[in-house]
Amino acid sequence: MPKIYMDHGATTPVDTEVLKAMQPYFSKKFGNASSLHQFGTEAAEALKVSRKTIAQAINAEEDEIIFTSGGTESNNMVLKGIAFANKDKGKHIITTKVEHDCILNASKWLQNQGFEVTYLPVDKFGQVNPEDVKKTIRGDTILVSVMQANNEIGTINPVREIAKICREKGVYFHTDACQSFTKIPLDVKADNLDLATINSHKIYGPKGVGALYKKRGIKIEPLLHGGGHERGLRSTTENVAGIVGFAKAVEIGMKRMESDAKRLTELRDKLIKGCLQIENTWLNGHSTNRLPNNANIGFAFIEGESIILNLDIKGIAASTGSACSSHTLEPSHVLMALGQKHEEAHGSVRFTLGRSNTEAHVDYVLKVLPRIVEKLRDMSPMGK
Ligand SMILES: *Cc1c(COP(=O)(O)O)cnc(C)c1O
């Protein structure tokens, strides 16, 4: 049976080059980067080189990169860190209805702490309208956070335009770029960004490592207090091996961005076209303004979960919405925000392609999927 992984939006395998780069930092070059001896300076040097690689990839300065444990931590750090450092200026934050759960749940937590959060709607393709941002900013707004691309439906937002509005109004702008990093360009200067979140395990690096870009001069409260690592913003002994792996993954991802995007866009479009040949299906998200590797398809009358389980039996790994929402039976908050009905939102499957996928994989999916859908619809109480 084949083993076809089409869930790269959930996580990716560690690239062999990345693994090779990390290896020495576990047992040979194991030093604590704060130590004064040669073991320490070796680790500190590795951190410095890694920081430089990542800063250059997004056109930032080295001292604007804060290493974290991943996207969730970076996003929490932005929301809580900006909120608490600026609470004398204002208590209003703007984000969107389609953000990742870590943004939404950190925002909810802030609401319990006395902050006010506006969740902007999106259009039927999942895009935020810059005009809505403009209209919603008030005198006491301190932060706007809009994701660069959505993790479930792949829709890309007009982040540069939104960020420009925020800069003109003197409000900090953050983008969560976890899903889009190294797939589409991210340039913190050209994009007018104040803060940006990136992580490693979505780009063929190890899990448990990420970074926050924070423009020079912006004050935030740290989440972790301790020995003063990362210029006092994120205490704990640095995950040197993870950071080295992250930097290697960024280096490879930047080199491959264009060619991977071109190849995956072709595969994606073939997959979308094939899926839409099945009756009563639709594409979730924008048809062109979407990540090169994302195909999210809605299937009427059946549940996405059943499709996933049947695909798994055939050796194909895909998902419904995000990996996180699969723990609950609630329909995807993203699809609901597009204006879909409960039963529509329940019938969606996300295929996220990656480096291992070939045209033969797409052909195989398109061969087995119609029969799975037909079988499930025959059994479905929802009729057809
Ligand atoms: C995966 C993801 C996150 C969470 O990142 P972790 O490193 O797994 O904590 C946040 N936002 C988006 C858009 C993501 O895709």
The ligand as an SDF file (V2000), in Angstrom:
LIG
                    3D

 15 15  0  0  0  0  0  0  0  0999 V2000
    1.0650   25.7440   12.7790 C   0  0  0  0  0  0  0  0  0  0  0  0
    0.5850   27.1280   12.9550 C   0  0  0  0  0  0  0  0  0  0  0  0
    0.7210   27.7900   14.1980 C   0  0  0  0  0  0  0  0  0  0  0  0
    1.2810   27.1040   15.4210 C   0  0  0  0  0  0  0  0  0  0  0  0
    2.6420   26.8520   15.3100 O   0  0  0  0  0  0  0  0  0  0  0  0
    3.3650   25.8200   16.3160 P   0  0  0  0  0  0  0  0  0  0  0  0
    4.8130   25.9740   15.9920 O   0  0  0  0  0  0  0  0  0  0  0  0
    2.8330   24.4550   15.9730 O   0  0  0  0  0  0  0  0  0  0  0  0
    3.0390   26.2350   17.6960 O   0  0  0  0  0  0  0  0  0  0  0  0
    0.2830   29.0950   14.2750 C   0  0  0  0  0  0  0  0  0  0  0  0
   -0.2660   29.7200   13.2310 N   0  0  0  0  0  0  0  0  0  0  0  0
   -0.4150   29.1210   12.0270 C   0  0  0  0  0  0  0  0  0  0  0  0
   -1.0150   29.8850   10.8920 C   0  0  0  0  0  0  0  0  0  0  0  0
    0.0070   27.8120   11.8540 C   0  0  0  0  0  0  0  0  0  0  0  0
   -0.1670   27.2300   10.6730 O   0  0  0  0  0  0  0  0  0  0  0  0
  1  2  1  0
  2  3  1  0
  2 14  2  0
  3  4  1  0
  3 10  2  0
  4  5  1  0
  5  6  1  0
  6  7  2  0
  6  8  1  0
  6  9  1  0
 10 11  1  0
 11 12  2  0
 12 13  1  0
 12 14  1  0
 14 15  1  0
M  END
$$$$
